[in-house]
């Protein structure tokens, strides 16, 4: 009788499948690596080995991530207080480094062994085996060559397509430029034709001077003329000045006007600059847009560019008359007074000399004496006239002292003595003449009131301050340049932080001048001038051509033209719309009665100061030898 007791069922448990040890995703690679160099977390060779207190080593990144999840050792589950309880394992890192080097050497040796194995194995091959291997190698070679050729072809195709696209964009741009060039040529041609017709109509209504003359004689006299007629017409032209139409055709020609050949030569010299200005001015317009405004703007630029052809000296004078010495006579500052009647000169001789402009201009000799003279205790770096009080003048010197002078009495009226180092610059506020600013090597800009003995405000510049200048159209805005290569623009109502910081110069900014209330130009010892506009952080233009690497060489502007000195003893004139200088004037080398041996050139001389006579074409410039020139743009 069979038992009803259920028989036990044997259940066969599935064995747990062992994971294949891998390294970097390669099967069976684990057995090739010493277990001592494997990180138990990432199963790769340990990178930057760190060790726990229990003696196990891991990759630093792996153990830090593991401790973020659990504060136990991943190997032995021993508690670890924090990530500060792990330490570098320098010994293991040195062993791993040696292992890596030996592994690389093994790979190189293995490649050599593979070639040797092929050579040994090929000795047992017959002709058929060799043919099969050669066939496979040829196929492989062809496959590799095709792949390489395909990659080269694709790269070439991409390159050619990119070149084609760029050239197409250039072509589209040139086509657009040609279209508005044709439009402008047509409009200017029509304007010129209309102007010539008006001229012809005006000539038909002129009353003849001598009715007895025949028409032929009248034509002959008008073309040739007598000496008296030529002089008379010249005088009329001189008195009436220059009259130009929109197209640039002169109605009355002054005596010094350029010839057509000189105009063409000057245009050729600056053609690239002029072309760029024209295209930039007109390029923003779409086809069919209004062109009169931008074309008129460029016409003004072209007229300003061709207005002056040379710089001529009107008069000369010397800052010092010490002809028997070779002491320094550098003129550091020249400024005109409120009415442009007097100009003051100051420099390293510690003297401020005031000259009357009209007397200097009209004199026939070069020996001139100042109408007044003031002496300081230290070398003078800068002077500035008050825009309201005619006889008030301020000066800054190498001792860091700012003085106020009354030129009518030659007396000091105020002394400001707060700067700790050399004071480089001083300037009056045109909108508030009682306010004065100064900048110094002590990195500070100080504001003064002529009624107070102490400064009313101090701005920390962060670097040596080389120049300060008030905005001529506002009361509260001030710009200064410093040794940090920047121009800083401040609103004095919020002096803790600059309103703008203009960066772009490669060296210290030595001068800042305003062209108008919105634009200013800066000079630097990187031999560059830069034109800035408020609200735009990048320079509008960069002017190059002069040399300025270490000295203060002067900077002046009348709003359109910019004049600066150079360390080759020359004055350079720029127009704000062009990046290259348009005119230069070379100072003759100074010759004293006693010369140093071997001194036969002017390599050490430089133009040190320049100023513009307001609302005129007159410049006053001086060089490091104390030679001062009144220069006229003609």
Order of alpha helices (4+ residues) and beta strands (2+ residues): beta-beta-beta-beta-alpha-beta-alpha-alpha-alpha-alpha-beta-beta-alpha-alpha-alpha-beta-beta-beta-beta-alpha-beta-beta-beta-beta-beta-beta-beta-beta-beta-beta-beta-beta-beta-beta-beta-beta-beta-beta-beta-beta-beta-beta-beta-beta
